[in-house]
């Protein structure tokens, strides 16, 4: 069995981000050595959580999860709305054109949708 899930974070709230990261960590601990494709999509105000200035509380856990092939995607539209430049994001992020489109595409590709 392969586990495919998208974790959707859209609030600029440290508690929500911690919950999402802990959900992913717990999932990976429950399915050791199992094929998985896990994506965290951040849009809206949540784009602020992965800037170099704000990502500090999460950076170690994000790095560990990225080493486990968890992908972190940040919406370019949200970045524009919140005046975030690409070079302000932590290295583990990928910028995507639109978070909403990514969520739809992932769900159409049989990813479970998880909203912490």
Rosetta constraint file for C-alpha pairs under 8 A:
AtomPair CA 1 CA 34 HARMONIC 7.45 0.50
AtomPair CA 1 CA 35 HARMONIC 7.08 0.50
AtomPair CA 2 CA 34 HARMONIC 6.77 0.50
AtomPair CA 2 CA 35 HARMONIC 4.86 0.50
AtomPair CA 2 CA 36 HARMONIC 5.30 0.50
AtomPair CA 2 CA 37 HARMONIC 7.68 0.50
AtomPair CA 3 CA 34 HARMONIC 7.76 0.50
AtomPair CA 3 CA 35 HARMONIC 6.41 0.50
AtomPair CA 3 CA 36 HARMONIC 4.49 0.50
AtomPair CA 3 CA 37 HARMONIC 6.20 0.50
AtomPair CA 3 CA 38 HARMONIC 7.64 0.50
AtomPair CA 4 CA 36 HARMONIC 5.75 0.50
AtomPair CA 4 CA 37 HARMONIC 4.76 0.50
AtomPair CA 4 CA 38 HARMONIC 5.71 0.50
AtomPair CA 4 CA 110 HARMONIC 7.22 0.50
AtomPair CA 4 CA 111 HARMONIC 4.80 0.50
AtomPair CA 4 CA 112 HARMONIC 6.19 0.50
AtomPair CA 5 CA 37 HARMONIC 6.65 0.50
AtomPair CA 5 CA 38 HARMONIC 5.08 0.50
AtomPair CA 5 CA 39 HARMONIC 6.44 0.50
AtomPair CA 5 CA 111 HARMONIC 4.60 0.50
AtomPair CA 5 CA 112 HARMONIC 4.39 0.50
AtomPair CA 5 CA 113 HARMONIC 5.95 0.50
AtomPair CA 5 CA 114 HARMONIC 7.00 0.50
AtomPair CA 6 CA 38 HARMONIC 5.91 0.50
AtomPair CA 6 CA 39 HARMONIC 4.75 0.50
AtomPair CA 6 CA 40 HARMONIC 5.69 0.50
AtomPair CA 6 CA 41 HARMONIC 6.93 0.50
AtomPair CA 6 CA 103 HARMONIC 7.44 0.50
AtomPair CA 6 CA 106 HARMONIC 7.10 0.50
AtomPair CA 6 CA 107 HARMONIC 7.93 0.50
AtomPair CA 6 CA 111 HARMONIC 6.11 0.50
AtomPair CA 6 CA 112 HARMONIC 6.08 0.50
AtomPair CA 6 CA 113 HARMONIC 5.19 0.50
AtomPair CA 6 CA 114 HARMONIC 6.05 0.50
AtomPair CA 7 CA 20 HARMONIC 6.81 0.50
AtomPair CA 7 CA 38 HARMONIC 7.73 0.50
AtomPair CA 7 CA 39 HARMONIC 6.17 0.50
AtomPair CA 7 CA 40 HARMONIC 4.67 0.50
AtomPair CA 7 CA 41 HARMONIC 6.19 0.50
AtomPair CA 7 CA 113 HARMONIC 6.29 0.50
AtomPair CA 7 CA 114 HARMONIC 4.79 0.50
AtomPair CA 7 CA 115 HARMONIC 5.85 0.50
AtomPair CA 7 CA 116 HARMONIC 7.26 0.50
AtomPair CA 8 CA 40 HARMONIC 6.00 0.50
AtomPair CA 8 CA 41 HARMONIC 5.08 0.50
AtomPair CA 8 CA 42 HARMONIC 6.20 0.50
AtomPair CA 8 CA 103 HARMONIC 7.88 0.50
AtomPair CA 8 CA 113 HARMONIC 7.35 0.50
AtomPair CA 8 CA 114 HARMONIC 6.25 0.50
AtomPair CA 8 CA 115 HARMONIC 5.18 0.50
AtomPair CA 8 CA 116 HARMONIC 7.23 0.50
AtomPair CA 9 CA 16 HARMONIC 7.36 0.50
AtomPair CA 9 CA 17 HARMONIC 6.93 0.50
AtomPair CA 9 CA 20 HARMONIC 7.51 0.50
AtomPair CA 9 CA 40 HARMONIC 7.27 0.50
AtomPair CA 9 CA 41 HARMONIC 6.22 0.50
AtomPair CA 9 CA 42 HARMONIC 4.90 0.50
AtomPair CA 9 CA 43 HARMONIC 6.70 0.50
AtomPair CA 9 CA 46 HARMONIC 6.20 0.50
AtomPair CA 9 CA 115 HARMONIC 6.79 0.50
AtomPair CA 9 CA 116 HARMONIC 7.16 0.50
AtomPair CA 10 CA 42 HARMONIC 5.67 0.50
AtomPair CA 10 CA 43 HARMONIC 5.03 0.50
AtomPair CA 10 CA 44 HARMONIC 5.26 0.50
AtomPair CA 10 CA 45 HARMONIC 6.06 0.50
AtomPair CA 10 CA 46 HARMONIC 4.73 0.50
AtomPair CA 10 CA 47 HARMONIC 7.64 0.50
AtomPair CA 11 CA 16 HARMONIC 7.20 0.50
AtomPair CA 11 CA 43 HARMONIC 7.99 0.50
AtomPair CA 11 CA 44 HARMONIC 6.88 0.50
AtomPair CA 11 CA 45 HARMONIC 5.39 0.50
AtomPair CA 11 CA 46 HARMONIC 4.60 0.50
AtomPair CA 12 CA 45 HARMONIC 4.98 0.50
AtomPair CA 12 CA 46 HARMONIC 4.21 0.50
AtomPair CA 12 CA 47 HARMONIC 7.34 0.50
AtomPair CA 12 CA 48 HARMONIC 6.41 0.50
AtomPair CA 12 CA 49 HARMONIC 6.20 0.50
AtomPair CA 13 CA 17 HARMONIC 6.42 0.50
AtomPair CA 13 CA 46 HARMONIC 7.23 0.50
AtomPair CA 13 CA 49 HARMONIC 7.77 0.50
AtomPair CA 14 CA 18 HARMONIC 6.05 0.50
AtomPair CA 14 CA 49 HARMONIC 7.56 0.50
AtomPair CA 15 CA 19 HARMONIC 6.14 0.50
AtomPair CA 16 CA 20 HARMONIC 6.23 0.50
AtomPair CA 16 CA 116 HARMONIC 6.34 0.50
AtomPair CA 17 CA 21 HARMONIC 6.20 0.50
AtomPair CA 17 CA 49 HARMONIC 7.86 0.50
AtomPair CA 18 CA 22 HARMONIC 5.97 0.50
AtomPair CA 18 CA 58 HARMONIC 7.38 0.50
AtomPair CA 19 CA 23 HARMONIC 5.98 0.50
AtomPair CA 19 CA 116 HARMONIC 6.19 0.50
AtomPair CA 20 CA 24 HARMONIC 6.37 0.50
AtomPair CA 20 CA 115 HARMONIC 7.89 0.50
AtomPair CA 20 CA 116 HARMONIC 5.44 0.50
AtomPair CA 21 CA 25 HARMONIC 6.18 0.50
AtomPair CA 21 CA 61 HARMONIC 7.30 0.50
AtomPair CA 21 CA 62 HARMONIC 7.51 0.50
AtomPair CA 22 CA 26 HARMONIC 5.97 0.50
AtomPair CA 23 CA 27 HARMONIC 6.11 0.50
AtomPair CA 23 CA 116 HARMONIC 7.88 0.50
AtomPair CA 24 CA 28 HARMONIC 6.17 0.50
AtomPair CA 24 CA 65 HARMONIC 7.98 0.50
AtomPair CA 25 CA 29 HARMONIC 6.18 0.50
AtomPair CA 25 CA 65 HARMONIC 7.33 0.50
AtomPair CA 26 CA 30 HARMONIC 6.17 0.50
AtomPair CA 27 CA 31 HARMONIC 6.35 0.50
AtomPair CA 28 CA 32 HARMONIC 6.03 0.50
AtomPair CA 37 CA 69 HARMONIC 7.41 0.50
AtomPair CA 37 CA 70 HARMONIC 6.94 0.50
AtomPair CA 38 CA 69 HARMONIC 7.46 0.50
AtomPair CA 38 CA 70 HARMONIC 5.07 0.50
AtomPair CA 38 CA 71 HARMONIC 6.37 0.50
AtomPair CA 39 CA 70 HARMONIC 5.76 0.50
AtomPair CA 39 CA 71 HARMONIC 4.69 0.50
AtomPair CA 39 CA 72 HARMONIC 5.94 0.50
AtomPair CA 39 CA 73 HARMONIC 7.25 0.50
AtomPair CA 40 CA 70 HARMONIC 7.51 0.50
AtomPair CA 40 CA 71 HARMONIC 6.12 0.50
AtomPair CA 40 CA 72 HARMONIC 4.82 0.50
AtomPair CA 40 CA 73 HARMONIC 6.02 0.50
AtomPair CA 41 CA 72 HARMONIC 6.22 0.50
AtomPair CA 41 CA 73 HARMONIC 4.86 0.50
AtomPair CA 41 CA 74 HARMONIC 6.02 0.50
AtomPair CA 41 CA 75 HARMONIC 7.52 0.50
AtomPair CA 41 CA 99 HARMONIC 6.43 0.50
AtomPair CA 41 CA 102 HARMONIC 7.74 0.50
AtomPair CA 41 CA 103 HARMONIC 7.42 0.50
AtomPair CA 42 CA 46 HARMONIC 5.55 0.50
AtomPair CA 42 CA 47 HARMONIC 5.60 0.50
AtomPair CA 42 CA 72 HARMONIC 7.69 0.50
AtomPair CA 42 CA 73 HARMONIC 6.15 0.50
AtomPair CA 42 CA 74 HARMONIC 4.90 0.50
AtomPair CA 42 CA 75 HARMONIC 6.28 0.50
AtomPair CA 42 CA 99 HARMONIC 6.85 0.50
AtomPair CA 43 CA 47 HARMONIC 5.45 0.50
AtomPair CA 43 CA 74 HARMONIC 6.12 0.50
AtomPair CA 43 CA 75 HARMONIC 5.07 0.50
AtomPair CA 43 CA 77 HARMONIC 7.92 0.50
AtomPair CA 43 CA 78 HARMONIC 5.65 0.50
AtomPair CA 43 CA 99 HARMONIC 5.56 0.50
AtomPair CA 43 CA 100 HARMONIC 7.86 0.50
AtomPair CA 44 CA 75 HARMONIC 7.65 0.50
AtomPair CA 44 CA 78 HARMONIC 4.98 0.50
AtomPair CA 45 CA 78 HARMONIC 6.91 0.50
AtomPair CA 45 CA 82 HARMONIC 7.36 0.50
AtomPair CA 46 CA 50 HARMONIC 7.85 0.50
AtomPair CA 47 CA 51 HARMONIC 7.54 0.50
AtomPair CA 47 CA 74 HARMONIC 6.02 0.50
AtomPair CA 47 CA 75 HARMONIC 6.97 0.50
AtomPair CA 47 CA 78 HARMONIC 6.24 0.50
AtomPair CA 47 CA 79 HARMONIC 6.27 0.50
AtomPair CA 47 CA 82 HARMONIC 7.88 0.50
AtomPair CA 48 CA 54 HARMONIC 6.79 0.50
AtomPair CA 48 CA 79 HARMONIC 7.91 0.50
AtomPair CA 48 CA 82 HARMONIC 7.53 0.50
AtomPair CA 48 CA 84 HARMONIC 7.58 0.50
AtomPair CA 49 CA 54 HARMONIC 5.40 0.50
AtomPair CA 49 CA 55 HARMONIC 5.46 0.50
AtomPair CA 50 CA 54 HARMONIC 6.22 0.50
AtomPair CA 50 CA 55 HARMONIC 4.65 0.50
AtomPair CA 50 CA 89 HARMONIC 5.71 0.50
AtomPair CA 50 CA 90 HARMONIC 5.97 0.50
AtomPair CA 50 CA 93 HARMONIC 7.57 0.50
AtomPair CA 51 CA 55 HARMONIC 5.42 0.50
AtomPair CA 51 CA 84 HARMONIC 7.83 0.50
AtomPair CA 51 CA 88 HARMONIC 5.31 0.50
AtomPair CA 51 CA 89 HARMONIC 4.16 0.50
AtomPair CA 51 CA 90 HARMONIC 5.67 0.50
AtomPair CA 52 CA 56 HARMONIC 6.88 0.50
AtomPair CA 52 CA 88 HARMONIC 5.70 0.50
AtomPair CA 52 CA 89 HARMONIC 5.48 0.50
AtomPair CA 52 CA 90 HARMONIC 5.22 0.50
AtomPair CA 53 CA 88 HARMONIC 7.81 0.50
AtomPair CA 55 CA 59 HARMONIC 5.70 0.50
AtomPair CA 55 CA 90 HARMONIC 7.08 0.50
AtomPair CA 56 CA 60 HARMONIC 7.88 0.50
AtomPair CA 58 CA 62 HARMONIC 5.95 0.50
AtomPair CA 59 CA 63 HARMONIC 6.05 0.50
AtomPair CA 60 CA 64 HARMONIC 6.31 0.50
AtomPair CA 61 CA 65 HARMONIC 6.13 0.50
AtomPair CA 62 CA 66 HARMONIC 5.96 0.50
AtomPair CA 62 CA 92 HARMONIC 7.42 0.50
AtomPair CA 63 CA 67 HARMONIC 6.25 0.50
AtomPair CA 63 CA 92 HARMONIC 6.94 0.50
AtomPair CA 64 CA 68 HARMONIC 6.64 0.50
AtomPair CA 65 CA 69 HARMONIC 6.61 0.50
AtomPair CA 65 CA 70 HARMONIC 5.43 0.50
AtomPair CA 66 CA 70 HARMONIC 4.74 0.50
AtomPair CA 66 CA 71 HARMONIC 6.22 0.50
AtomPair CA 66 CA 72 HARMONIC 7.81 0.50
AtomPair CA 66 CA 92 HARMONIC 6.79 0.50
AtomPair CA 71 CA 92 HARMONIC 7.79 0.50
AtomPair CA 71 CA 93 HARMONIC 7.43 0.50
AtomPair CA 71 CA 94 HARMONIC 7.76 0.50
AtomPair CA 72 CA 92 HARMONIC 6.61 0.50
AtomPair CA 72 CA 93 HARMONIC 5.00 0.50
AtomPair CA 72 CA 94 HARMONIC 6.16 0.50
AtomPair CA 73 CA 93 HARMONIC 5.60 0.50
AtomPair CA 73 CA 94 HARMONIC 4.78 0.50
AtomPair CA 73 CA 95 HARMONIC 5.70 0.50
AtomPair CA 73 CA 96 HARMONIC 6.23 0.50
AtomPair CA 73 CA 99 HARMONIC 7.96 0.50
AtomPair CA 74 CA 78 HARMONIC 7.84 0.50
AtomPair CA 74 CA 79 HARMONIC 7.73 0.50
AtomPair CA 74 CA 93 HARMONIC 6.64 0.50
AtomPair CA 74 CA 94 HARMONIC 6.16 0.50
AtomPair CA 74 CA 95 HARMONIC 4.91 0.50
AtomPair CA 74 CA 96 HARMONIC 5.90 0.50
AtomPair CA 74 CA 99 HARMONIC 6.99 0.50
AtomPair CA 75 CA 79 HARMONIC 6.37 0.50
AtomPair CA 75 CA 95 HARMONIC 6.00 0.50
AtomPair CA 75 CA 96 HARMONIC 5.16 0.50
AtomPair CA 75 CA 97 HARMONIC 5.86 0.50
AtomPair CA 75 CA 98 HARMONIC 5.06 0.50
AtomPair CA 75 CA 99 HARMONIC 4.76 0.50
AtomPair CA 76 CA 80 HARMONIC 6.22 0.50
AtomPair CA 76 CA 95 HARMONIC 5.97 0.50
AtomPair CA 76 CA 96 HARMONIC 5.73 0.50
AtomPair CA 76 CA 97 HARMONIC 5.00 0.50
AtomPair CA 76 CA 98 HARMONIC 6.07 0.50
AtomPair CA 76 CA 99 HARMONIC 7.78 0.50
AtomPair CA 77 CA 81 HARMONIC 6.28 0.50
AtomPair CA 77 CA 97 HARMONIC 6.65 0.50
AtomPair CA 77 CA 98 HARMONIC 5.99 0.50
AtomPair CA 77 CA 99 HARMONIC 7.87 0.50
AtomPair CA 78 CA 82 HARMONIC 6.12 0.50
AtomPair CA 79 CA 83 HARMONIC 5.76 0.50
AtomPair CA 79 CA 84 HARMONIC 4.70 0.50
AtomPair CA 79 CA 85 HARMONIC 6.84 0.50
AtomPair CA 80 CA 84 HARMONIC 6.22 0.50
AtomPair CA 80 CA 85 HARMONIC 7.81 0.50
AtomPair CA 84 CA 88 HARMONIC 6.49 0.50
AtomPair CA 84 CA 89 HARMONIC 7.89 0.50
AtomPair CA 85 CA 89 HARMONIC 7.32 0.50
AtomPair CA 86 CA 95 HARMONIC 7.58 0.50
AtomPair CA 89 CA 93 HARMONIC 6.75 0.50
AtomPair CA 96 CA 102 HARMONIC 7.75 0.50
AtomPair CA 98 CA 102 HARMONIC 6.40 0.50
AtomPair CA 99 CA 103 HARMONIC 6.18 0.50
AtomPair CA 100 CA 104 HARMONIC 6.33 0.50
AtomPair CA 101 CA 105 HARMONIC 6.11 0.50
AtomPair CA 102 CA 106 HARMONIC 6.00 0.50
AtomPair CA 103 CA 107 HARMONIC 6.13 0.50
AtomPair CA 104 CA 108 HARMONIC 6.06 0.50
AtomPair CA 105 CA 109 HARMONIC 6.20 0.50
AtomPair CA 106 CA 110 HARMONIC 6.62 0.50
AtomPair CA 106 CA 111 HARMONIC 5.41 0.50
AtomPair CA 107 CA 111 HARMONIC 4.80 0.50
AtomPair CA 107 CA 112 HARMONIC 6.53 0.50
AtomPair CA 107 CA 113 HARMONIC 6.74 0.50
